[in-house]
């Protein structure tokens, strides 16, 4: 896999991880923000799928 694809894959995974951390934080609050957490979970899945696309194209 060329280095540019590796970097793109890492970037998508990092973004996905940050969305997941955000969702966890939103759910850990004393007044959980479930709808916002669900949005970040959806974003995590979408970015992970984009990462898969980057990997497959390599």
KEVONU-783091 format. One record per atom (N, C-alpha, C): residue number from 1; chain; atom name; x, y, z. Coordinates in steps of 0.2 Angstrom, whole numbers, plus 5000, padded with zeros to 4 digits. Each point is the difference from the previous one (the first is absolute). Example, Ala and Ser with C-alpha at 12.3 -4.5 7.8 and 13.67 -1.06 7.14 Angstrom:
REM KEVONU-783091
+------+------+-------+------+------+------+
! kenu ! mivo ! bavex !    x !    y !    z !
+------+------+-------+------+------+------+
!    1 !    A !     N ! 5066 ! 4972 ! 5039 !
!    1 !    A !    CA ! 4996 ! 5006 ! 5000 !
!    1 !    A !     C ! 5004 ! 5006 ! 5000 !
!    2 !    A !     N ! 4998 ! 5005 ! 4996 !
!    2 !    A !    CA ! 5004 ! 5006 ! 5001 !
!    2 !    A !     C ! 4996 ! 5005 ! 5003 !
+------+------+-------+------+------+------+
END
This chain:
REM KEVONU-783091
+------+------+-------+------+------+------+
! kenu ! mivo ! bavex !    x !    y !    z !
+------+------+-------+------+------+------+
!    1 !    A !     N ! 5004 ! 4994 ! 5000 !
!    1 !    A !    CA ! 4996 ! 5006 ! 5000 !
!    1 !    A !     C ! 5004 ! 5006 ! 5000 !
!    2 !    A !     N ! 4999 ! 5005 ! 4996 !
!    2 !    A !    CA ! 5004 ! 5006 ! 5000 !
!    2 !    A !     C ! 4999 ! 5004 ! 5006 !
!    3 !    A !     N ! 5005 ! 5004 ! 5001 !
!    3 !    A !    CA ! 5000 ! 5004 ! 5006 !
!    3 !    A !     C ! 4994 ! 5005 ! 5001 !
!    4 !    A !     N ! 4998 ! 5003 ! 4994 !
!    4 !    A !    CA ! 4994 ! 5005 ! 5000 !
!    4 !    A !     C ! 4994 ! 4996 ! 5002 !
!    5 !    A !     N ! 4999 ! 4994 ! 4998 !
!    5 !    A !    CA ! 4994 ! 4996 ! 5002 !
!    5 !    A !     C ! 5000 ! 4998 ! 5007 !
!    6 !    A !     N ! 5006 ! 4999 ! 5003 !
!    6 !    A !    CA ! 5001 ! 4998 ! 5007 !
!    6 !    A !     C ! 4998 ! 5006 ! 5004 !
!    7 !    A !     N ! 5002 ! 5006 ! 4998 !
!    7 !    A !    CA ! 4999 ! 5006 ! 5004 !
!    7 !    A !     C ! 4992 ! 5002 ! 4999 !
!    8 !    A !     N ! 4997 ! 4999 ! 4994 !
!    8 !    A !    CA ! 4993 ! 5001 ! 5000 !
!    8 !    A !     C ! 4996 ! 4995 ! 5004 !
!    9 !    A !     N ! 5002 ! 4994 ! 5000 !
!    9 !    A !    CA ! 4997 ! 4995 ! 5005 !
!    9 !    A !     C ! 5000 ! 5002 ! 5007 !
!   10 !    A !     N ! 5006 ! 5002 ! 5002 !
!   10 !    A !    CA ! 5001 ! 5002 ! 5007 !
!   10 !    A !     C ! 4996 ! 5006 ! 5002 !
!   11 !    A !     N ! 5000 ! 5005 ! 4995 !
!   11 !    A !    CA ! 4996 ! 5006 ! 5001 !
!   11 !    A !     C ! 4993 ! 4998 ! 5002 !
!   12 !    A !     N ! 4997 ! 4996 ! 4995 !
!   12 !    A !    CA ! 4993 ! 4998 ! 5001 !
!   12 !    A !     C ! 4999 ! 4996 ! 5007 !
!   13 !    A !     N ! 5004 ! 4996 ! 5001 !
!   13 !    A !    CA ! 5000 ! 4996 ! 5007 !
!   13 !    A !     C ! 5000 ! 5005 ! 5006 !
!   14 !    A !     N ! 5005 ! 5005 ! 4999 !
!   14 !    A !    CA ! 5000 ! 5004 ! 5006 !
!   14 !    A !     C ! 4994 ! 5004 ! 5001 !
!   15 !    A !     N ! 4997 ! 5003 ! 4994 !
!   15 !    A !    CA ! 4994 ! 5003 ! 5000 !
!   15 !    A !     C ! 4994 ! 4996 ! 5003 !
!   16 !    A !     N ! 5000 ! 4994 ! 4998 !
!   16 !    A !    CA ! 4995 ! 4995 ! 5003 !
!   16 !    A !     C ! 5001 ! 4999 ! 5007 !
!   17 !    A !     N ! 5006 ! 4999 ! 5003 !
!   17 !    A !    CA ! 5001 ! 4999 ! 5007 !
!   17 !    A !     C ! 4998 ! 5007 ! 5004 !
!   18 !    A !     N ! 5001 ! 5006 ! 4997 !
!   18 !    A !    CA ! 4998 ! 5006 ! 5004 !
!   18 !    A !     C ! 4993 ! 5000 ! 5000 !
!   19 !    A !     N ! 4996 ! 4998 ! 4995 !
!   19 !    A !    CA ! 4993 ! 5000 ! 5000 !
!   19 !    A !     C ! 4997 ! 4995 ! 5006 !
!   20 !    A !     N ! 5004 ! 4994 ! 5000 !
!   20 !    A !    CA ! 4998 ! 4995 ! 5005 !
!   20 !    A !     C ! 5001 ! 5003 ! 5007 !
!   21 !    A !     N ! 5006 ! 5003 ! 5001 !
!   21 !    A !    CA ! 5001 ! 5003 ! 5007 !
!   21 !    A !     C ! 4995 ! 5005 ! 5001 !
!   22 !    A !     N ! 4998 ! 5004 ! 4995 !
!   22 !    A !    CA ! 4995 ! 5005 ! 5002 !
!   22 !    A !     C ! 4993 ! 4997 ! 5002 !
!   23 !    A !     N ! 4998 ! 4995 ! 4996 !
!   23 !    A !    CA ! 4994 ! 4996 ! 5002 !
!   23 !    A !     C ! 5001 ! 4998 ! 5007 !
!   24 !    A !     N ! 5005 ! 4997 ! 5002 !
!   24 !    A !    CA ! 5001 ! 4997 ! 5007 !
!   24 !    A !     C ! 4999 ! 5006 ! 5005 !
!   25 !    A !     N ! 5004 ! 5005 ! 4999 !
!   25 !    A !    CA ! 4999 ! 5006 ! 5004 !
!   25 !    A !     C ! 4993 ! 5002 ! 5001 !
!   26 !    A !     N ! 4996 ! 5001 ! 4994 !
!   26 !    A !    CA ! 4994 ! 5002 ! 5001 !
!   26 !    A !     C ! 4995 ! 4996 ! 5004 !
!   27 !    A !     N ! 5002 ! 4993 ! 4999 !
!   27 !    A !    CA ! 4996 ! 4995 ! 5004 !
!   27 !    A !     C ! 5001 ! 5000 ! 5008 !
!   28 !    A !     N ! 5007 ! 5002 ! 5001 !
!   28 !    A !    CA ! 5002 ! 4999 ! 5007 !
!   28 !    A !     C ! 4998 ! 5006 ! 5004 !
!   29 !    A !     N ! 4997 ! 5005 ! 4997 !
!   29 !    A !    CA ! 4998 ! 5006 ! 5004 !
!   29 !    A !     C ! 4994 ! 4998 ! 5005 !
!   30 !    A !     N ! 4999 ! 5005 ! 5005 !
!   30 !    A !    CA ! 4995 ! 4998 ! 5005 !
!   30 !    A !     C ! 4993 ! 5001 ! 4996 !
!   31 !    A !     N ! 5000 ! 5004 ! 4995 !
!   31 !    A !    CA ! 4994 ! 5000 ! 4996 !
!   31 !    A !     C ! 5002 ! 4998 ! 4993 !
!   32 !    A !     N ! 5000 ! 4994 ! 4998 !
!   32 !    A !    CA ! 5002 ! 4997 ! 4994 !
!   32 !    A !     C ! 4997 ! 5004 ! 4994 !
!   33 !    A !     N ! 5004 ! 5001 ! 4995 !
!   33 !    A !    CA ! 4997 ! 5003 ! 4994 !
!   33 !    A !     C ! 5000 ! 4995 ! 4995 !
!   34 !    A !     N ! 4994 ! 4996 ! 5000 !
!   34 !    A !    CA ! 5000 ! 4993 ! 4996 !
!   34 !    A !     C ! 5000 ! 5002 ! 4992 !
!   35 !    A !     N ! 4996 ! 5005 ! 4998 !
!   35 !    A !    CA ! 4999 ! 5001 ! 4993 !
!   35 !    A !     C ! 5007 ! 5003 ! 4997 !
!   36 !    A !     N ! 5003 ! 5004 ! 5004 !
!   36 !    A !    CA ! 5007 ! 5002 ! 4998 !
!   36 !    A !     C ! 5005 ! 4994 ! 5000 !
!   37 !    A !     N ! 5000 ! 4996 ! 5005 !
!   37 !    A !    CA ! 5004 ! 4994 ! 5000 !
!   37 !    A !     C ! 4998 ! 4995 ! 4994 !
!   38 !    A !     N ! 4994 ! 5000 ! 4998 !
!   38 !    A !    CA ! 4998 ! 4995 ! 4995 !
!   38 !    A !     C ! 5003 ! 5003 ! 4993 !
!   39 !    A !     N ! 5000 ! 5007 ! 4999 !
!   39 !    A !    CA ! 5003 ! 5003 ! 4994 !
!   39 !    A !     C ! 5007 ! 4998 ! 5000 !
!   40 !    A !     N ! 5004 ! 5001 ! 5005 !
!   40 !    A !    CA ! 5007 ! 4999 ! 5000 !
!   40 !    A !     C ! 5001 ! 4992 ! 4999 !
!   41 !    A !     N ! 4996 ! 4996 ! 5002 !
!   41 !    A !    CA ! 5001 ! 4993 ! 4999 !
!   41 !    A !     C ! 4999 ! 4998 ! 4992 !
!   42 !    A !     N ! 4995 ! 5004 ! 4997 !
!   42 !    A !    CA ! 4999 ! 4999 ! 4993 !
!   42 !    A !     C ! 5006 ! 5003 ! 4996 !
!   43 !    A !     N ! 5003 ! 5005 ! 5003 !
!   43 !    A !    CA ! 5005 ! 5003 ! 4996 !
!   43 !    A !     C ! 5006 ! 4995 ! 5001 !
!   44 !    A !     N ! 5001 ! 4997 ! 5006 !
!   44 !    A !    CA ! 5006 ! 4995 ! 5001 !
!   44 !    A !     C ! 4999 ! 4995 ! 4994 !
!   45 !    A !     N ! 4994 ! 4997 ! 5000 !
!   45 !    A !    CA ! 4999 ! 4994 ! 4995 !
!   45 !    A !     C ! 5002 ! 5003 ! 4993 !
!   46 !    A !     N ! 4997 ! 5006 ! 4998 !
!   46 !    A !    CA ! 5001 ! 5002 ! 4993 !
!   46 !    A !     C ! 5008 ! 5001 ! 4999 !
!   47 !    A !     N ! 5003 ! 5003 ! 5004 !
!   47 !    A !    CA ! 5007 ! 5001 ! 4999 !
!   47 !    A !     C ! 5004 ! 4994 ! 5000 !
!   48 !    A !     N ! 4998 ! 4995 ! 5004 !
!   48 !    A !    CA ! 5004 ! 4994 ! 5000 !
!   48 !    A !     C ! 4998 ! 4996 ! 4993 !
!   49 !    A !     N ! 4994 ! 5001 ! 4997 !
!   49 !    A !    CA ! 4999 ! 4997 ! 4994 !
!   49 !    A !     C ! 5004 ! 5004 ! 4994 !
!   50 !    A !     N ! 5001 ! 5006 ! 5001 !
!   50 !    A !    CA ! 5004 ! 5004 ! 4995 !
!   50 !    A !     C ! 5007 ! 4998 ! 5001 !
!   51 !    A !     N ! 5003 ! 4998 ! 5006 !
!   51 !    A !    CA ! 5006 ! 4998 ! 5001 !
!   51 !    A !     C ! 5001 ! 4993 ! 4996 !
!   52 !    A !     N ! 4995 ! 4996 ! 5000 !
!   52 !    A !    CA ! 5000 ! 4994 ! 4997 !
!   52 !    A !     C ! 5001 ! 5001 ! 4992 !
!   53 !    A !     N ! 4996 ! 5005 ! 4998 !
!   53 !    A !    CA ! 5001 ! 5001 ! 4993 !
!   53 !    A !     C ! 5007 ! 5003 ! 4998 !
!   54 !    A !     N ! 5003 ! 5003 ! 5004 !
!   54 !    A !    CA ! 5007 ! 5003 ! 4999 !
!   54 !    A !     C ! 5004 ! 4994 ! 4999 !
!   55 !    A !     N ! 4999 ! 4995 ! 5005 !
!   55 !    A !    CA ! 5004 ! 4994 ! 5000 !
!   55 !    A !     C ! 4999 ! 4996 ! 4994 !
!   56 !    A !     N ! 4994 ! 4999 ! 4998 !
!   56 !    A !    CA ! 4999 ! 4995 ! 4995 !
!   56 !    A !     C ! 5002 ! 5003 ! 4993 !
!   57 !    A !     N ! 5000 ! 5007 ! 4999 !
!   57 !    A !    CA ! 5003 ! 5003 ! 4994 !
!   57 !    A !     C ! 5007 ! 5000 ! 5000 !
!   58 !    A !     N ! 5004 ! 4998 ! 5005 !
!   58 !    A !    CA ! 5007 ! 5000 ! 5000 !
!   58 !    A !     C ! 5003 ! 4994 ! 4996 !
+------+------+-------+------+------+------+
END
